[in-house]
Amino acid sequence: MKLDLYLAQTTELQKIASRLLEGLPTIEKWVFRVLLSVIAYFVVGKLIKKVCNFLKTALQTAGVEVGATQFISSFAKAAMYVVLLMIIGVQLGIKESSLVAVLASAGAALVLALQGGLSNLAGGVIILVLQPFTVGDYIIESTNKQEGTVVKIDLFYTTLTSVDNKRIIVPNGTLTGASIVNVTAQDRRNLEIKIMISYQADLIKAKSILDRLLREDPTTMSDKEMKVFVDELADDGVIIGFRVWVKTEDYWPTKWRLNEAIKLAFDEEKIEIPYPQLDVHIK
């Protein structure tokens, strides 16, 4: 009985060994396919990068706007990687029909899970087509009060650089769903400054000083309309001001320079700039 049991166990082990030996070539082929797929992924991935760089250069040579170039390049890169992964899946033995079914299921799941991402993608397309701003524009986003110079427009996000050199990443869906102020869309801006002077100050002299400073400033557009006006008779003084046209890039330097010049000129001419105060009279 023991001999028969031993022979039966030996026979079973031989069957298992035979199955392993028969399956070994199949395993080797599968491992070879996996290694070949990994190599193909890295090699073709480098090729995709070169194609994207070539596409960027071609679009820039053709005079396509920088933001559109960045968006098209990102979209092409994503599409090529999707095709690459599909080809690798087929090479690993996955049937095309199964692969399509898996991709459809994954796509449906992604649509549900990444609704915000899809809105950002749609926002990127809207920005590309309508161009409310382009790379190099200074914009202010109303929802979160983010502002800066546009440096990159991507598939899902737009990158800004603030005046103090912070990098701000804003979802495209937020930009298309909010009010956007494009500060640099026009080549010139209307600069307005208001100043309060005391009721005892010489109003005519104060207005003439403002008019003189506007005409003497090197960056104000003397060929455009300049206005010096009395804006309000306030509780603490008379508010006067002016409006003048300047180039967009000169807006802030001109404003800062005129503010300083006004203060110095008023001090020299003894024109008082009042501050809020409360006079108490005791009888």
Backbone bond lengths (Angstrom), bond angles and torsions (degrees), N, CA, C in turn:
res aa  C-N    CA-C-N  psi(-1)  N-CA   C-N-CA  omega(-1)  CA-C   N-CA-C  phi
1 M - - - 1.472 - - 1.538 111.04 -
2 K 1.326 114.59 -43.50 1.469 118.39 179.31 1.522 110.62 -62.36
3 L 1.340 116.22 -38.84 1.462 120.29 -179.89 1.523 110.94 -65.09
4 D 1.341 114.55 -41.43 1.470 117.88 179.17 1.526 111.50 -64.80
5 L 1.363 115.59 -38.57 1.472 119.17 178.56 1.522 111.20 -65.64
6 Y 1.323 116.24 -40.53 1.469 121.51 179.88 1.526 110.52 -63.63
7 L 1.347 115.31 -43.19 1.463 119.63 179.83 1.531 111.33 -64.73
8 A 1.336 115.15 -37.74 1.474 119.00 179.45 1.530 111.12 -65.71
9 Q 1.355 116.70 -42.17 1.460 119.97 178.62 1.532 111.13 -65.14
10 T 1.334 115.55 -39.49 1.465 120.00 179.62 1.525 110.52 -63.80
11 T 1.309 114.94 -42.99 1.472 119.48 178.96 1.526 111.21 -61.85
12 E 1.342 117.25 -40.05 1.469 121.30 179.41 1.520 111.25 -65.58
13 L 1.327 116.88 -41.04 1.467 121.06 177.84 1.516 110.86 -64.15
14 Q 1.339 116.49 -38.77 1.455 120.02 178.62 1.526 111.27 -64.04
15 K 1.341 115.58 -38.12 1.462 119.09 178.24 1.524 111.25 -63.99
16 I 1.353 115.00 -42.44 1.480 119.10 179.98 1.528 110.19 -64.34
17 A 1.328 116.72 -42.66 1.461 120.88 179.49 1.522 110.92 -63.31
18 S 1.317 115.97 -39.05 1.473 119.91 179.63 1.530 110.32 -64.19
19 R 1.323 115.95 -40.79 1.459 119.39 179.28 1.535 111.39 -64.03
20 L 1.334 115.88 -40.55 1.454 119.98 178.33 1.522 111.36 -63.90
21 L 1.334 115.37 -42.28 1.460 119.48 179.90 1.526 111.20 -66.07
22 E 1.336 115.03 -38.19 1.461 118.03 178.38 1.524 111.65 -67.84
23 G 1.320 116.91 -32.75 1.464 120.51 -178.39 1.508 114.47 -84.47
24 L 1.323 116.84 -11.01 1.453 120.62 -176.71 1.526 113.22 -60.22
25 P 1.318 120.57 -45.64 1.469 119.40 178.12 1.532 112.58 -59.39
26 T 1.331 116.14 -38.41 1.465 120.00 178.76 1.525 110.87 -64.05
27 I 1.318 116.54 -42.30 1.470 121.03 178.27 1.516 110.55 -63.17
28 E 1.333 115.26 -42.91 1.463 119.30 179.62 1.528 110.71 -61.92
29 K 1.327 116.62 -41.19 1.461 120.05 178.69 1.536 110.90 -63.28
30 W 1.331 115.87 -41.39 1.462 119.50 -178.27 1.532 111.02 -66.57
31 V 1.362 115.25 -42.94 1.473 119.51 177.78 1.523 110.13 -62.05
32 F 1.348 115.57 -40.32 1.461 119.67 179.37 1.526 110.62 -62.92
33 R 1.339 116.08 -40.62 1.463 120.05 178.91 1.524 111.37 -64.57
34 V 1.340 115.88 -40.11 1.466 119.82 178.80 1.527 110.79 -62.84
35 L 1.339 116.18 -46.99 1.467 120.12 179.27 1.522 110.91 -62.01
36 L 1.326 116.01 -42.20 1.460 120.42 179.45 1.531 110.89 -64.16
37 S 1.327 116.84 -37.30 1.457 121.10 179.53 1.532 111.34 -67.36
38 V 1.358 115.92 -40.59 1.467 119.88 178.61 1.525 110.34 -63.05
39 I 1.348 115.26 -44.76 1.469 119.55 179.26 1.526 110.15 -62.86
40 A 1.337 115.93 -43.17 1.461 120.15 -179.56 1.526 110.67 -62.62
41 Y 1.347 117.02 -37.34 1.465 120.28 -179.46 1.520 110.84 -61.41
42 F 1.330 116.43 -47.18 1.464 119.63 -177.86 1.530 111.57 -70.39
43 V 1.342 116.74 -40.71 1.462 119.50 -179.72 1.525 110.86 -66.11
44 V 1.325 116.43 -49.50 1.471 119.94 -179.54 1.525 110.33 -67.81
45 G 1.359 117.55 -31.28 1.457 120.24 176.43 1.521 111.62 -60.18
46 K 1.334 116.85 -42.06 1.470 120.36 176.05 1.521 110.82 -64.81
47 L 1.342 115.35 -38.48 1.463 119.33 178.33 1.530 110.77 -64.42
48 I 1.339 116.52 -38.62 1.471 120.55 178.13 1.524 110.35 -62.17
49 K 1.332 116.97 -41.63 1.461 120.28 178.09 1.519 111.45 -60.71
50 K 1.345 115.86 -41.23 1.463 119.54 179.15 1.525 111.02 -66.31
51 V 1.338 115.75 -39.82 1.464 119.60 178.31 1.528 110.49 -63.06
52 C 1.339 116.36 -41.87 1.471 120.21 179.00 1.525 111.23 -64.23
53 N 1.328 116.84 -41.06 1.469 119.83 177.06 1.524 111.44 -63.81
54 F 1.341 115.42 -39.97 1.468 119.55 177.33 1.520 110.82 -64.62
55 L 1.346 115.82 -39.48 1.460 120.15 178.79 1.523 111.02 -64.51
56 K 1.338 117.03 -42.37 1.460 120.64 177.78 1.525 110.88 -59.57
57 T 1.350 115.69 -45.99 1.463 119.98 -179.08 1.520 111.18 -62.44
58 A 1.344 115.65 -42.08 1.468 119.57 -179.50 1.525 111.41 -64.31
59 L 1.338 116.71 -41.93 1.465 120.26 -179.61 1.526 111.28 -67.57
60 Q 1.341 116.13 -40.10 1.461 119.72 178.14 1.522 111.17 -65.30
61 T 1.348 116.46 -38.93 1.462 120.43 177.68 1.519 111.09 -64.68
62 A 1.332 115.68 -34.55 1.460 120.38 179.84 1.526 112.43 -77.27
63 G 1.346 117.30 -3.96 1.458 120.71 177.39 1.515 114.30 84.78
64 V 1.348 117.47 17.79 1.460 120.92 178.67 1.523 109.15 -71.06
65 E 1.339 116.71 140.59 1.470 121.91 -178.67 1.525 110.46 -57.33
66 V 1.339 116.34 146.00 1.466 121.68 -172.43 1.524 111.81 -59.83
67 G 1.333 117.42 -44.04 1.456 120.12 -179.90 1.518 112.03 -61.91
68 A 1.348 117.25 -41.35 1.461 120.90 177.84 1.517 110.62 -65.02
69 T 1.327 117.04 -38.15 1.465 120.94 178.10 1.524 110.93 -61.98
70 Q 1.335 116.74 -45.18 1.464 120.64 179.71 1.531 110.93 -63.97
71 F 1.324 116.68 -41.72 1.469 120.84 -178.26 1.531 110.35 -65.71
72 I 1.326 118.28 -48.54 1.467 122.20 -178.45 1.517 110.36 -62.62
73 S 1.326 116.81 -41.23 1.465 120.30 179.32 1.523 111.72 -63.09
74 S 1.325 117.29 -43.51 1.468 120.73 178.74 1.525 111.14 -63.88
75 F 1.338 116.52 -41.83 1.467 120.51 -179.79 1.531 110.59 -65.26
76 A 1.328 116.73 -43.31 1.467 120.14 179.13 1.526 111.38 -63.39
77 K 1.311 117.50 -39.76 1.462 121.48 178.90 1.522 111.00 -62.51
78 A 1.330 117.02 -45.82 1.461 120.79 179.45 1.527 110.82 -63.12
79 A 1.333 117.19 -42.44 1.462 120.84 -178.98 1.524 111.10 -64.21
80 M 1.329 117.58 -41.46 1.463 120.49 -179.26 1.526 111.43 -67.18
81 Y 1.322 117.34 -36.41 1.471 119.22 177.56 1.527 111.30 -68.20
82 V 1.325 117.58 -35.19 1.471 120.14 176.42 1.520 110.16 -63.41
83 V 1.324 117.39 -45.16 1.474 121.25 178.55 1.523 110.45 -62.80
84 L 1.330 117.42 -41.48 1.455 121.30 179.04 1.525 111.34 -60.26
85 L 1.320 116.81 -46.14 1.466 120.26 -179.97 1.531 111.42 -64.68
86 M 1.316 117.95 -34.71 1.460 120.64 176.60 1.523 111.07 -65.58
87 I 1.318 117.18 -42.81 1.474 121.06 179.13 1.525 110.29 -64.11
88 I 1.323 117.66 -42.31 1.469 121.03 178.68 1.522 110.24 -62.73
89 G 1.327 117.15 -40.47 1.458 120.25 177.96 1.516 112.16 -60.46
90 V 1.330 117.15 -41.75 1.473 121.07 178.13 1.523 110.36 -65.19
91 Q 1.328 117.44 -40.32 1.459 120.94 179.88 1.530 112.24 -65.88
92 L 1.310 116.70 -27.19 1.470 120.09 178.36 1.522 112.30 -82.35
93 G 1.316 116.55 1.44 1.456 119.91 174.84 1.506 115.33 102.20
94 I 1.345 116.26 4.33 1.462 118.96 177.94 1.524 108.96 -78.23
95 K 1.319 116.84 128.75 1.456 120.54 -179.30 1.532 110.38 -67.59
96 E 1.349 114.03 148.18 1.464 118.64 -178.35 1.530 111.71 -59.24
97 S 1.325 115.57 -41.94 1.465 118.98 -179.47 1.524 111.36 -63.47
98 S 1.337 115.67 -40.94 1.468 119.52 178.35 1.524 110.80 -66.15
99 L 1.342 114.80 -40.10 1.453 119.60 -179.62 1.528 111.15 -64.09
100 V 1.335 115.82 -41.86 1.467 120.09 178.44 1.525 110.47 -64.21
101 A 1.342 116.11 -40.35 1.460 119.78 179.08 1.525 111.23 -64.36
102 V 1.335 115.56 -42.53 1.467 119.95 178.60 1.529 110.47 -62.90
103 L 1.340 115.85 -44.58 1.461 119.37 -179.80 1.522 111.34 -64.21
104 A 1.342 115.98 -38.27 1.471 119.13 178.33 1.519 111.06 -64.78
105 S 1.337 116.12 -42.52 1.469 119.55 178.23 1.521 111.41 -65.29
106 A 1.351 114.25 -43.30 1.467 118.09 178.87 1.518 110.87 -64.22
107 G 1.343 116.25 -38.25 1.457 119.97 178.55 1.514 112.03 -63.21
108 A 1.351 115.55 -42.03 1.467 119.21 178.70 1.522 110.93 -63.83
109 A 1.344 115.44 -41.26 1.470 118.96 178.61 1.522 111.21 -64.81
110 L 1.344 115.91 -39.75 1.457 118.99 179.61 1.527 111.74 -67.30
111 V 1.326 115.91 -36.25 1.466 119.41 178.46 1.523 110.33 -60.32
112 L 1.348 116.06 -41.59 1.467 119.90 -180.00 1.522 111.93 -72.54
113 A 1.348 115.00 -38.40 1.466 118.95 -175.34 1.522 113.03 -81.78
114 L 1.319 116.19 -26.91 1.462 119.27 -173.27 1.519 111.57 -119.74
115 Q 1.322 116.22 46.04 1.457 119.10 179.55 1.518 111.33 -61.11
116 G 1.329 115.95 -39.26 1.461 119.45 176.72 1.515 111.76 -64.21
117 G 1.358 116.29 -38.96 1.460 120.18 178.29 1.516 111.98 -63.56
118 L 1.336 116.44 -38.57 1.461 119.85 178.65 1.527 110.96 -67.95
119 S 1.330 115.98 -37.10 1.471 118.10 176.85 1.521 110.44 -66.20
120 N 1.344 116.44 -33.90 1.462 119.57 176.53 1.528 110.95 -67.88
121 L 1.353 116.35 -39.04 1.460 120.31 177.00 1.525 110.60 -63.39
122 A 1.333 115.85 -45.24 1.467 119.95 177.30 1.525 110.65 -61.96
123 G 1.335 115.59 -38.18 1.461 119.41 177.16 1.513 112.14 -63.28
124 G 1.341 116.15 -38.13 1.458 119.60 177.08 1.518 111.97 -62.59
125 V 1.337 116.16 -40.22 1.467 120.05 177.72 1.528 110.68 -64.17
126 I 1.347 116.65 -42.29 1.467 120.88 179.47 1.530 110.52 -62.48
127 I 1.328 116.56 -43.64 1.467 120.41 178.71 1.522 110.37 -62.48
128 L 1.340 116.01 -40.15 1.461 120.32 -179.70 1.524 111.47 -64.71
129 V 1.344 116.66 -41.52 1.466 120.94 -175.07 1.527 111.55 -79.40
130 L 1.335 116.99 -49.63 1.468 120.79 -174.77 1.528 113.57 -84.41
131 Q 1.329 116.78 -25.05 1.460 123.06 178.36 1.536 113.30 51.33
132 P 1.348 117.21 60.09 1.465 118.84 173.25 1.524 111.61 -65.95
133 F 1.322 116.07 -21.00 1.463 122.43 173.44 1.519 107.92 -154.72
134 T 1.308 115.71 161.26 1.464 121.97 178.53 1.521 108.93 -130.72
135 V 1.323 115.74 171.92 1.467 120.56 177.83 1.530 108.78 -61.35
136 G 1.322 115.63 130.37 1.459 121.33 -177.46 1.513 113.85 104.24
137 D 1.355 117.99 -16.57 1.462 121.14 178.31 1.528 110.56 -77.74
138 Y 1.326 115.57 149.91 1.470 121.53 173.60 1.518 107.35 -100.39
139 I 1.347 116.71 119.33 1.460 120.56 -175.48 1.521 110.56 -123.51
140 I 1.338 115.51 157.48 1.465 123.54 174.95 1.508 107.17 -125.45
141 E 1.340 116.42 122.13 1.472 122.28 -179.21 1.522 108.18 -95.94
142 S 1.341 116.94 128.97 1.460 120.97 -168.64 1.524 114.14 -77.98
143 T 1.344 119.29 -28.92 1.460 121.08 -173.27 1.522 111.98 -66.03
144 N 1.329 116.66 -55.88 1.466 121.58 -178.03 1.525 112.52 -107.47
145 K 1.336 116.25 7.74 1.465 122.11 178.05 1.529 112.46 58.71
146 Q 1.334 116.01 34.85 1.459 119.99 175.48 1.525 108.73 -85.19
147 E 1.320 116.70 142.29 1.453 119.97 178.99 1.520 110.33 -149.20
148 G 1.322 115.39 152.78 1.449 120.72 179.50 1.520 110.97 165.30
149 T 1.324 115.29 -178.77 1.460 122.19 178.90 1.522 109.47 -88.03
150 V 1.320 117.07 131.14 1.464 122.02 -179.48 1.521 108.89 -71.78
151 V 1.352 116.53 122.29 1.464 120.75 178.88 1.523 112.52 -112.07
152 K 1.364 116.93 -20.07 1.463 119.30 -178.90 1.521 110.32 -158.91
153 I 1.333 116.12 136.06 1.463 122.46 173.76 1.519 107.19 -117.14
154 D 1.340 116.46 111.12 1.462 121.22 -175.74 1.517 110.26 -108.03
155 L 1.351 115.92 -174.00 1.457 120.95 -178.23 1.523 111.82 -59.54
156 F 1.335 116.29 -45.57 1.460 120.42 -173.35 1.521 113.63 -114.32
157 Y 1.319 117.71 -22.40 1.458 120.54 -173.87 1.529 111.03 -134.75
158 T 1.340 114.07 155.14 1.459 121.78 172.03 1.527 107.80 -116.33
159 T 1.310 116.06 133.81 1.461 121.52 -176.29 1.525 109.92 -103.05
160 L 1.335 115.49 129.37 1.465 122.46 177.67 1.522 109.68 -115.12
161 T 1.316 115.95 154.22 1.460 121.73 171.00 1.524 108.17 -120.26
162 S 1.336 116.34 122.88 1.466 120.68 -177.51 1.523 110.41 -78.12
163 V 1.335 116.03 171.57 1.465 120.38 -177.85 1.519 111.81 -65.37
164 D 1.355 117.48 -25.46 1.467 120.38 176.81 1.531 111.15 -97.99
165 N 1.349 115.96 22.32 1.468 123.60 170.91 1.525 113.68 68.71
166 K 1.335 117.28 31.31 1.460 120.65 170.99 1.519 108.75 -90.00
167 R 1.333 116.42 143.99 1.466 120.80 177.67 1.523 108.69 -94.93
168 I 1.312 116.62 125.09 1.466 123.19 -176.81 1.527 108.57 -117.03
169 I 1.343 116.69 123.67 1.460 122.49 179.19 1.528 107.74 -103.87
170 V 1.332 116.89 117.22 1.464 121.75 -177.34 1.530 108.85 -117.11
171 P 1.351 119.01 127.87 1.468 120.57 176.89 1.531 111.03 -61.24
172 N 1.323 115.78 140.02 1.469 119.49 -179.89 1.525 111.86 -62.00
173 G 1.353 116.35 -33.28 1.459 119.23 178.35 1.513 112.15 -62.48
174 T 1.337 116.87 -35.79 1.467 121.00 177.48 1.519 110.93 -66.21
175 L 1.332 116.52 -40.47 1.458 120.50 -177.98 1.526 112.16 -67.96
176 T 1.341 116.68 -39.03 1.466 119.02 -179.34 1.521 112.49 -80.20
177 G 1.348 116.51 -16.68 1.456 119.75 -179.99 1.504 113.50 -99.24
178 A 1.323 117.89 6.20 1.462 121.52 -177.71 1.521 109.40 -129.77
179 S 1.326 115.05 169.02 1.462 120.18 174.58 1.523 109.06 -78.06
180 I 1.312 116.11 133.68 1.462 121.91 -179.24 1.527 108.79 -118.32
181 V 1.315 115.67 128.74 1.461 121.18 173.95 1.527 107.34 -100.83
182 N 1.325 116.23 114.43 1.462 121.15 177.36 1.527 107.42 -95.11
183 V 1.316 114.97 99.36 1.461 120.56 -172.42 1.525 111.57 -67.90
184 T 1.325 117.02 -34.88 1.472 120.83 -172.91 1.527 113.09 -104.75
185 A 1.336 117.66 18.91 1.461 119.81 -178.78 1.526 111.75 -66.36
186 Q 1.352 116.83 -33.08 1.460 121.35 179.72 1.524 110.10 -102.16
187 D 1.325 115.40 157.39 1.465 118.73 -177.10 1.524 112.88 -83.95
188 R 1.348 117.31 -8.35 1.458 119.59 175.87 1.524 110.08 -143.46
189 R 1.346 115.65 157.06 1.462 121.59 -179.40 1.526 109.41 -133.54
190 N 1.332 114.22 155.54 1.451 120.54 178.46 1.528 108.87 -95.11
191 L 1.326 116.29 113.79 1.462 122.21 -178.54 1.519 109.97 -89.65
192 E 1.333 115.99 128.00 1.471 121.61 177.93 1.520 109.63 -124.50
193 I 1.321 116.57 129.78 1.465 122.87 176.00 1.523 107.93 -130.95
194 K 1.331 116.43 134.99 1.467 122.27 178.03 1.523 109.64 -120.11
195 I 1.325 116.17 141.19 1.456 122.21 -179.39 1.525 108.49 -135.51
196 M 1.316 116.43 142.29 1.471 120.82 175.85 1.528 109.67 -99.48
197 I 1.334 115.35 132.58 1.462 120.36 173.88 1.531 107.94 -120.67
198 S 1.313 116.20 160.09 1.469 119.57 -177.06 1.530 110.09 -74.35
199 Y 1.335 115.36 160.54 1.463 120.40 178.50 1.525 111.80 -66.51
200 Q 1.351 117.92 -23.37 1.457 120.98 179.96 1.531 112.29 -81.66
201 A 1.345 118.19 -13.43 1.471 121.41 -177.19 1.520 110.79 -73.63
202 D 1.317 115.03 157.31 1.474 121.78 179.28 1.535 107.88 -78.83
203 L 1.339 116.08 106.55 1.465 120.99 -175.43 1.528 111.85 -65.35
204 I 1.315 116.65 -42.66 1.471 120.42 -177.82 1.526 110.40 -63.93
205 K 1.331 115.88 -42.21 1.458 119.28 178.91 1.529 110.78 -63.99
206 A 1.333 116.48 -41.55 1.459 120.09 -179.42 1.534 110.94 -61.65
207 K 1.334 116.40 -41.83 1.466 119.73 178.97 1.528 111.17 -66.69
208 S 1.318 116.87 -38.31 1.468 119.36 179.42 1.526 111.26 -66.97
209 I 1.337 116.99 -33.98 1.467 120.22 176.90 1.529 110.10 -64.21
210 L 1.320 116.27 -45.52 1.468 119.79 178.43 1.526 110.85 -60.56
211 D 1.323 116.61 -43.47 1.465 120.09 -179.86 1.528 111.12 -62.04
212 R 1.348 115.78 -40.92 1.460 119.34 179.71 1.532 111.57 -66.15
213 L 1.343 116.41 -42.36 1.461 119.60 -179.64 1.534 111.61 -63.66
214 L 1.327 115.72 -38.14 1.468 118.84 178.61 1.525 111.62 -63.59
215 R 1.319 116.58 -41.76 1.465 119.99 -176.95 1.527 112.02 -75.46
216 E 1.318 117.03 -26.16 1.461 120.08 -179.98 1.522 112.87 -83.64
217 D 1.340 117.62 -22.53 1.466 119.79 -176.87 1.530 110.29 -66.36
218 P 1.319 118.25 134.75 1.476 120.93 -174.17 1.532 114.48 -73.62
219 T 1.337 118.65 -18.37 1.462 119.54 -174.74 1.529 114.21 -105.15
220 T 1.337 117.89 -5.22 1.462 119.33 175.75 1.527 109.27 -76.75
221 M 1.336 116.01 145.95 1.464 121.07 -178.51 1.530 109.22 -86.89
222 S 1.332 115.35 99.81 1.461 120.16 -176.64 1.524 112.23 -70.30
223 D 1.344 117.35 -19.23 1.463 120.16 179.61 1.530 112.12 -83.02
224 K 1.348 116.32 -7.32 1.469 120.82 176.66 1.528 109.50 -103.06
225 E 1.327 115.26 167.16 1.458 120.44 -175.99 1.529 112.16 -66.46
226 M 1.338 116.73 131.82 1.457 123.18 173.38 1.530 108.48 -115.22
227 K 1.317 116.81 134.10 1.463 120.67 -179.21 1.518 110.33 -126.28
228 V 1.324 116.41 128.07 1.461 122.66 170.34 1.523 105.92 -115.42
229 F 1.335 117.17 128.24 1.463 119.20 -169.35 1.527 111.10 -144.83
230 V 1.339 114.75 162.47 1.466 122.58 169.95 1.518 106.64 -96.04
231 D 1.325 117.01 115.27 1.460 120.84 -172.96 1.531 112.74 -87.26
232 E 1.355 116.41 -39.59 1.462 118.30 -173.98 1.525 110.27 -161.94
233 L 1.327 114.71 145.28 1.465 121.34 169.78 1.521 106.90 -97.37
234 A 1.314 116.65 90.96 1.460 121.91 -172.10 1.534 110.95 -87.24
235 D 1.339 114.87 177.94 1.474 119.94 -178.23 1.519 111.62 -66.47
236 D 1.348 115.75 -38.12 1.466 118.91 -173.36 1.518 113.76 -100.28
237 G 1.339 117.88 -4.42 1.456 119.21 -179.56 1.521 111.44 169.03
238 V 1.317 115.07 -174.64 1.464 122.69 179.13 1.525 108.20 -98.44
239 I 1.332 116.47 125.64 1.459 120.72 179.45 1.519 108.55 -95.33
240 I 1.333 115.49 116.36 1.462 120.97 176.39 1.533 107.72 -114.26
241 G 1.314 116.56 163.79 1.453 119.31 -178.74 1.511 111.86 -165.06
242 F 1.323 114.93 -177.53 1.468 119.91 177.64 1.527 109.09 -150.27
243 R 1.321 114.29 160.08 1.455 122.67 172.43 1.516 108.38 -130.86
244 V 1.345 114.55 135.73 1.457 119.67 -178.21 1.528 108.55 -149.80
245 W 1.325 116.36 149.18 1.461 120.93 179.81 1.525 110.28 -90.07
246 V 1.345 114.60 136.92 1.464 121.41 176.04 1.525 108.08 -137.50
247 K 1.321 116.43 161.63 1.456 120.17 173.17 1.528 109.44 -66.72
248 T 1.322 116.06 148.41 1.469 120.30 -176.00 1.524 111.72 -56.50
249 E 1.325 116.41 -42.75 1.470 118.89 -177.99 1.528 112.93 -71.13
250 D 1.352 116.82 -15.70 1.469 120.81 179.74 1.522 113.05 -97.47
251 Y 1.341 117.33 0.90 1.467 120.32 -171.37 1.524 112.40 -57.73
252 W 1.337 117.51 -58.44 1.465 119.75 -175.39 1.523 113.16 -69.79
253 P 1.336 120.24 -43.94 1.476 117.96 176.54 1.529 112.70 -58.94
254 T 1.348 116.33 -37.93 1.469 119.21 179.26 1.521 110.86 -67.19
255 K 1.316 117.66 -42.13 1.462 121.01 -179.89 1.522 110.92 -62.44
256 W 1.325 116.81 -46.55 1.467 119.71 -178.74 1.532 110.47 -64.56
257 R 1.325 116.46 -41.49 1.463 120.21 -178.22 1.527 110.95 -66.47
258 L 1.338 118.29 -42.29 1.464 121.25 -179.63 1.529 111.71 -68.74
259 N 1.326 117.76 -36.59 1.469 119.90 176.65 1.532 110.83 -58.52
260 E 1.318 115.80 -44.64 1.465 119.76 179.32 1.527 111.12 -67.19
261 A 1.335 115.77 -42.65 1.469 119.17 -178.73 1.524 111.28 -64.31
262 I 1.318 118.36 -37.62 1.469 122.32 179.26 1.519 110.43 -63.94
263 K 1.324 116.57 -46.01 1.473 119.87 -179.58 1.528 110.88 -61.51
264 L 1.319 117.53 -44.62 1.461 120.84 -179.08 1.523 111.44 -66.48
265 A 1.345 116.97 -40.94 1.464 120.38 -179.00 1.526 111.18 -68.36
266 F 1.322 117.88 -40.85 1.468 120.85 178.55 1.522 111.09 -65.42
267 D 1.336 116.70 -39.22 1.466 119.22 177.65 1.531 110.50 -63.13
268 E 1.332 116.10 -40.38 1.460 120.34 -178.32 1.531 111.37 -67.01
269 E 1.331 116.53 -36.04 1.471 120.91 -177.63 1.533 112.07 -93.72
270 K 1.326 117.60 9.02 1.467 123.05 177.29 1.531 112.87 60.34
271 I 1.319 115.67 37.63 1.463 120.51 176.05 1.524 107.36 -97.67
272 E 1.314 115.32 116.73 1.462 121.01 -171.71 1.539 110.99 -78.35
273 I 1.325 115.43 132.90 1.468 122.14 170.96 1.527 105.98 -102.30
274 P 1.317 118.35 106.25 1.474 120.46 -173.22 1.519 112.32 -77.05
275 Y 1.312 115.22 167.28 1.458 122.27 173.73 1.522 107.53 -130.56
276 P 1.333 117.27 154.53 1.478 118.93 -177.50 1.520 111.21 -57.02
277 Q 1.324 115.83 130.92 1.463 120.27 179.30 1.531 109.66 -149.86
278 L 1.301 115.44 160.04 1.459 122.10 -178.89 1.531 108.60 -121.18
279 D 1.335 116.40 119.58 1.463 121.65 177.86 1.531 108.78 -94.74
280 V 1.318 117.18 123.96 1.468 122.53 179.67 1.523 108.16 -109.40
281 H 1.336 116.76 121.99 1.475 122.20 179.35 1.529 109.08 -108.03
282 I 1.334 116.87 121.80 1.473 122.16 -179.89 1.517 109.07 -104.23
283 K 1.321 116.53 123.62 1.457 121.39 177.93 1.515 110.71 -94.45
